[in-house]
Amino acid sequence: MLIIGLVLFGMLIGGAAQLLLGRSRRGIDWASAFVCGLAGSFVGGLLISLLAGDGLALRPSGIIGSLAGASILTAAWQWWVRRAARTS
């Protein structure tokens, strides 16, 4: 059950990151939201939670870190896709 919760949380964070970066006009790319949300949530959430001294508990600092990590990964992915489309 925990794995399903983590996957859903990662997808929601990835979707929120896309909306935060202005992706709402084209809709949410759920595959990208899944990957960026899980990776950003893991790295950003874990890093911020540990730096804030919250440990591995679910706290607001971890959620903010998850959103920040997913936003950074989503922005990098969107930059990469635009760069690849421009050179083709």
Secondary structure, DSSP 8 states (H G I E B T S, - for coil): -HHHHHHHHHHHHHHHHHHHTT-TTT---HHHHHHHHHHHIIIIIHHHHHHHT-TTS--HHHHHHHHHHHHHHHHHHHHHHHHHHHH-
